[in-house]
Amino acid sequence: MEANWRDNKLYPLLGILLLSIFLYFNFNSNSGDNPITFPILWQSKMGFVSANSTHFIVVNDGASADNQSTFYVNGWNSYWLMQESVWAGPSRSRVSKMLKRGAEMGLTVCRTWAFNDGHGPNALQMSPGVFSERAFRGLDYVIVEARKHGIRLILSLVNNLNNFGGKAQYVRWAQEAGNNVSSSSSNDSFFSDPMIKDYYKAYVKAILTRKNSLSGVKYVDEPSIFAWELMNEPRCASSSSAPILQAWLTEMAAFVKSLDQKHLVTVGLEGFYGHNSTKGLDVNPGEWAASLGSDFIQNSAIKNIDFASVHAYPDSWIPHHDTEAKARFLSQWVDSHISDGDHLLKKPVLFTEVGSLVHSNNQGVADKDILLKTVYDKIYESAKKRQAGAGALIWQLLVEGVEEYSDRFSFVAWDNPSTYELILKQSCRLQSIFGKSIHSRKLHKDLCSGQQP
């Protein structure tokens, strides 16, 4: 009688399991617009990140006795995650590998694009307010996989550049709708035209209110999202457009906060000082940097901007200088912005893109490491002193098979042992100050064995 009871319970369960496996392998890799997906039944607990004056704080993460811990970032950029997740199958495995390998290096935050506007077969927003469900499910996958590996995401909402549509695509959409907007090469009308601003707001609302098809969690309620970035590297045609950009940032930051009070918001700045700043001539990489309409202090001081963002590309900005001069510039660049965060802005400062050239045949690896170490050392000292320099994200990491997304600053970390060790050491140094998060305790117990601060 007992055996019959077990059989009656066991066989139906085995049948359901076999059917699930059959459906997964036969349909989930389908390349159609709406491949079959299975819901995530359980996700690890993860706390939201907030800003407390000049520091990031993780709340309800279980990482400390009082359920609140200071959080300094060692992170990276892989802008291509959503693009590679649109199609189920091998491309998604590359996304999983990147997030897994990032976690294995102790990295905690990844910055990636949450936009692809009217650009090719993988476009997320095909026309204003019209979305590809298949592409949206790709973004769903990125978010679920990030949480699985204990990674938080900075999601950028539009590009200043033309890649993946950018503000130029919004201007074209408005023109196609009969709106008389400027067709100048600068596309500054993106920041001022009411129709285009409505397009952007509708896009933001669609993203923030999206319910993840895999987890069932709305993006506004998803703790693995670290922050929303209003735009990647906003620039204008000239400094005369600075008030227009400032007004746009103020309006859009407030709009995001009206929809989502749980997540941080940042601008996406490169960190250049404007003409009105006394630091412009001394700290900027050249006079040209003050003429782009952005201003680090003014833009970052906006009420609903929670932390300041800065980029660092000495190889591009001062290309004719030697490595020693680039390192000096970088040292001053980082010091200046951290000081501004501490004394003027009273906000964390995150260096969201730190890039240096990758040369063929491993030439120049030492130079790349010198520049990266310059930034890492500054962040480590900031962390020890609890200053506003809240972390750095290297640009950008790849895995094998995604070479199409490469640029002059992209590399596969584990193919560059010295840089890999530098990244790992930074993770371990920060961990030595603040301790391991709940995720790193579970995933990487021996991550920092043998590492010295």
Salt bridges, closest charged atoms under 4 A:
GLU2 OE2 - ARG6 NH1 3.26
ASP33 OD1 - ARG134 NE 3.37
ASP61 OD2 - ARG152 NH2 3.82
ASP61 OD1 - HIS439 NE2 3.99
GLU84 OE1 - ARG94 NE 2.98
GLU104 OE2 - LYS100 NZ 2.51
GLU104 OE1 - ARG101 NE 3.12
GLU133 OE2 - ARG137 NE 3.05
GLU133 OE1 - ARG210 NH1 2.98
ASP140 OD2 - ARG210 NH2 2.62
GLU145 OE2 - LYS148 NZ 3.97
GLU145 OE1 - HIS149 NE2 3.76
ASP188 OD1 - LYS167 NZ 3.93
ASP221 OD1 - LYS262 NZ 2.77
GLU222 OE2 - ARG147 NH1 3.21
GLU229 OE1 - ARG111 NE 2.88
GLU233 OE2 - HIS311 ND1 2.80
GLU251 OE1 - LYS197 NZ 2.99
GLU251 OE2 - LYS201 NZ 2.74
ASP260 OD2 - HIS263 ND1 2.63
GLU270 OE2 - ARG235 NH2 2.81
ASP306 OD2 - LYS257 NZ 2.75
ASP315 OD1 - LYS326 NZ 2.73
GLU324 OE2 - ARG328 NH1 3.37
ASP335 OD2 - LYS378 NZ 2.96
ASP340 OD1 - LYS279 NZ 2.60
GLU353 OE2 - ARG111 NH1 2.68
GLU353 OE2 - HIS311 NE2 3.69
ASP377 OD2 - LYS373 NZ 2.70
ASP377 OD1 - ARG429 NH2 2.94
GLU381 OE2 - LYS384 NZ 3.18
GLU400 OE1 - LYS97 NZ 2.82
